[in-house]
């Protein structure tokens, strides 16, 4: 069970790191948000534009 927890923590950290890298990349915010939406939709995760905006705000540390 301990190995599973370690793997889950690693995967979770990798996802957060990828999200942060996308957010701080030198691209327009609108382009990044649309990329996030399309990537999540390809993985079968349905998400609205408002949910993406909330996720971006949370990851960036700002509040709307």
Backbone as CSV, one residue per row, in Angstrom:
resi,resn,N_x,N_y,N_z,CA_x,CA_y,CA_z,C_x,C_y,C_z
1,UNK,0.821,-1.180,0.000,0.000,0.000,0.000,0.873,1.254,0.000
2,UNK,2.023,1.185,0.612,2.906,2.343,0.687,3.433,2.736,-0.681
3,UNK,3.747,1.760,-1.517,4.237,2.038,-2.868,3.161,2.721,-3.704
4,UNK,1.913,2.295,-3.540,0.811,2.908,-4.268,0.650,4.365,-3.877
5,UNK,0.792,4.675,-2.590,0.699,6.053,-2.121,1.829,6.890,-2.698
6,UNK,3.010,6.343,-2.744,4.160,7.056,-3.286,3.970,7.332,-4.771
7,UNK,3.482,6.356,-5.495,3.238,6.534,-6.929,2.145,7.573,-7.151
8,UNK,1.092,7.524,-6.351,0.006,8.499,-6.475,0.512,9.912,-6.205
9,UNK,1.346,10.068,-5.204,1.910,11.380,-4.889,2.785,11.875,-6.029
10,UNK,3.575,10.985,-6.619,4.435,11.365,-7.736,3.605,11.799,-8.934
11,UNK,2.581,11.028,-9.272,1.734,11.350,-10.420,0.991,12.665,-10.172
12,UNK,0.481,12.848,-8.966,-0.200,14.096,-8.634,0.733,15.290,-8.758
13,UNK,1.954,15.147,-8.277,2.937,16.220,-8.386,3.303,16.515,-9.825
14,UNK,3.390,15.474,-10.630,3.701,15.657,-12.048,2.582,16.419,-12.759
15,UNK,1.347,16.112,-12.427,0.207,16.804,-13.036,0.205,18.275,-12.644
16,UNK,0.416,18.558,-11.367,0.455,19.947,-10.908,1.630,20.682,-11.561
17,UNK,2.772,20.028,-11.662,3.935,20.647,-12.297,3.692,20.960,-13.762
18,UNK,3.054,20.051,-14.462,2.731,20.296,-15.870,1.749,21.454,-16.012
19,UNK,0.776,21.487,-15.122,-0.180,22.592,-15.143,0.490,23.931,-14.889
20,UNK,1.392,23.964,-13.923,2.112,25.202,-13.627,3.008,25.606,-14.799
21,UNK,3.649,24.636,-15.428,4.505,24.943,-16.581,3.682,25.534,-17.721
22,UNK,2.498,24.989,-17.936,1.629,25.539,-18.977,1.185,26.958,-18.641
23,UNK,0.882,27.185,-17.374,0.395,28.502,-16.977,1.475,29.573,-17.063
24,UNK,2.704,29.210,-16.820,3.777,30.197,-16.822,4.549,30.234,-18.138
25,UNK,4.093,29.480,-19.115,4.729,29.494,-20.431,4.425,30.830,-21.114
26,UNK,5.304,31.271,-21.985,5.095,32.572,-22.634,4.073,32.517,-23.773
27,UNK,2.871,32.120,-23.448,1.780,32.090,-24.410,0.633,32.922,-23.846
28,UNK,-0.277,33.296,-24.727,-1.448,34.029,-24.276,-2.301,33.131,-23.386
29,UNK,-2.896,33.707,-22.373,-3.725,32.945,-21.444,-4.869,32.224,-22.120
30,UNK,-5.456,32.874,-23.091,-6.581,32.272,-23.808,-6.132,31.010,-24.542
31,UNK,-4.941,31.058,-25.141,-4.413,29.889,-25.843,-4.128,28.745,-24.880
32,UNK,-3.566,29.080,-23.726,-3.253,28.058,-22.728,-4.526,27.419,-22.200
33,UNK,-5.522,28.236,-21.916,-6.788,27.698,-21.411,-7.443,26.770,-22.433
34,UNK,-7.391,27.145,-23.705,-7.995,26.278,-24.723,-7.207,24.971,-24.853
35,UNK,-5.886,25.027,-24.689,-5.080,23.799,-24.720,-5.429,22.899,-23.542
36,UNK,-5.599,23.496,-22.365,-5.966,22.713,-21.185,-7.312,22.036,-21.425
37,UNK,-8.269,22.792,-21.938,-9.597,22.229,-22.220,-9.505,21.077,-23.206
38,UNK,-8.785,21.266,-24.288,-8.721,20.211,-25.304,-7.992,18.974,-24.780
39,UNK,-6.929,19.165,-23.997,-6.219,18.021,-23.426,-7.112,17.233,-22.468
40,UNK,-7.857,17.936,-21.627,-8.739,17.257,-20.689,-9.873,16.542,-21.423
41,UNK,-10.409,17.168,-22.464,-11.494,16.538,-23.223,-11.002,15.281,-23.934
42,UNK,-9.752,15.293,-24.412,-9.184,14.103,-25.045,-9.070,12.956,-24.045
43,UNK,-8.867,13.283,-22.769,-8.758,12.272,-21.724,-10.119,11.859,-21.189
44,UNK,-11.189,12.459,-21.720,-12.535,12.083,-21.313,-13.068,12.877,-20.133
45,UNK,-12.395,13.976,-19.793,-12.833,14.812,-18.677,-13.601,16.000,-19.244
46,UNK,-14.870,16.098,-18.879,-15.684,17.207,-19.359,-15.507,18.385,-18.408
47,UNK,-15.134,19.530,-18.973,-14.873,20.711,-18.157,-15.326,21.944,-18.941
48,UNK,-15.921,22.890,-18.231,-16.393,24.103,-18.886,-15.305,25.182,-18.839
49,UNK,-15.512,26.223,-19.620,-14.551,27.326,-19.636,-14.450,27.991,-18.264
50,UNK,-15.566,28.088,-17.560,-15.554,28.691,-16.229,-14.751,27.845,-15.256
51,UNK,-14.859,26.533,-15.376,-14.088,25.641,-14.505,-12.593,25.747,-14.792
52,UNK,-12.243,25.903,-16.061,-10.836,26.085,-16.412,-10.327,27.406,-15.844
53,UNK,-11.129,28.469,-15.957,-10.729,29.761,-15.400,-10.523,29.661,-13.890
54,UNK,-11.405,28.935,-13.200,-11.272,28.763,-11.758,-10.011,27.955,-11.422
55,UNK,-9.721,26.920,-12.215,-8.526,26.125,-12.013,-7.267,26.969,-12.217
56,UNK,-7.257,27.776,-13.262,-6.108,28.644,-13.535,-5.916,29.632,-12.400
57,UNK,-7.010,30.227,-11.922,-6.905,31.173,-10.815,-6.379,30.503,-9.558
58,UNK,-6.825,29.290,-9.297,-6.364,28.556,-8.121,-4.881,28.218,-8.223
59,UNK,-4.457,27.754,-9.391,-3.055,27.403,-9.576,-2.149,28.622,-9.554
60,UNK,-2.662,29.760,-10.032,-1.878,30.983,-10.051,-1.847,31.657,-8.678
61,UNK,-2.735,31.231,-7.790,-2.749,31.782,-6.440,-3.578,33.051,-6.309
62,UNK,-4.359,33.365,-7.322,-5.228,34.547,-7.245,-6.661,34.103,-7.049
63,UNK,-7.468,35.022,-6.590,-8.886,34.713,-6.378,-9.710,35.633,-7.240
64,UNK,-10.812,35.085,-7.737,-11.698,35.890,-8.581,-12.766,36.518,-7.728
